[in-house]
Amino acid sequence: MQFDCTIIGAGIVGLATGYQLSERKPGLRICVVDKEAEVAAHQTGHNSGVIHSGIYYQPGGSKAINCRRGYAALLKFCEAQGVRYELCGKVIVATREAERGLLDQIYQRGLANGLAGIRKISAPEVREREPHVRCLEGIWVPQAGIIDYGAVARKYHELLHDRGATSYLGETVRRVVRQPAGLRVVTDKREIDTRLLITCGGLYSDKLARLTGVDPGVQIIPFRGEYYQLVKEKEHLVNNLIYPVPNPNFPFLGVHYTRMINGGIEAGPNAVLAFKREGYSRWDVHLPELTEILRYRGFRKVASKYWRTGLGELHRSYSKKAFVRALQHLIPEVGEADLRRGGAGVRAQAIDPRGNLVDDFLILEEAGIVNVCNAPSPAATSSLAIGETVAEKALRQINGL
């Protein structure tokens, strides 16, 4: 089974990479491998489905650049392929005096990142768009939207297959062995020979990198984000997207309200340490993975610095009352009876040994291998831009082999 390029990971970044490879070099023999029986089974299929504008990110940084490039490419792709989306816009609101300065910083970043049409709005102007929000002031972001990223990933996968790619789903990669003319990927069902290997393993990206013989210099720590859903009778409390001013110390955006493309209103997520890399439930525990987390020096440094915040997130995970209080900062009318537990996602957060939360894309390259070791939000919005970057790295190697 000889391929030009094998991609481990059938999430949105891995599939976007395959799609971009097939665009740039038709006829390339591409293989996609994933341990799940379907694509987009983890981070891609469990996120909030927001099309991010790029307002939050450091101007000139790779997150800002890839988000803006990826945003434009995503909309063009969806128009061409008939994938449903909606640019409904969102408000980011300050509910405390201490947040006004941070809100202005976000606004200035948005301007620097070229977001046309964003503007600071007063509390009465916020209420014109979201009548039930109580705040001091806000930012209107017309570029923000909603989408089903699982549908996007499935379309990437469909187009890849139309172009002759092969998928081996439901197969776990056990080993990667260097060969005289490339690499051999050994799964629990077959052996795959490939000229070049790309790993996009999400929650297991660090382990996959090490499987290829590369030390990524980080460890993935899983953070679960839990959602509640507004009951049907209270969906009128939210028109579109309502966000708080995020904590500048964390790469999370805080609990917010999201109108979903397929109907309903989600409230959340929090960001609590998961006791299993794919621990979508509060009760999911995998002792070897939890032990690995607790033993990691980088995690212990983060925990010692932010233990109060961590305890607060953990409390909200097990206490609906505490979760509701966080949501009431945005919409005071929301009560416990208005919410029922929804789904959850697990975010792969890379942390280095010094305790730094890596808040940017991390792509490592060596002969015959490209490892995507960290692809945090807005990776789904940015998927075609990230995929283009990875594909270009891969093609330089393939063309030179």
ABEGO torsion letter per residue (X at the ends): XBBABBBBEABAAAAAAAAAAAAABBGBBBBBBBABABBGABAAAABAGBBBAGAABBBGBAAAAAAAAAAAAAAAAAAAAGBBBBBAEBBBBBABAAAAAAAAAAAAAAAAAGBBGBBBBBAAAAAAABAABBBABBBBBAABBBBBAAAAAAAAAAAAAAAGBBBBBGBBBABBBBBAAEBBBBBAABBBBBABBBBBAEAAAAAAAAAAGBBAGBBBBBBBBBBBBBBAAAAAABABBBBBBBBAABABAEBBBBBBAAEEBBBOBBBBBBABAABABAABBBAAAAAAAAABAAAAAAAAAAAAAAAAAAAAAABAAAAAAAAAAABAABBAAABBBBBBBBBBBBBBAAGBBBABBBBBBBBGBBBBABBBOBAAAAAAAAAAAAAAAAAAAAAAX
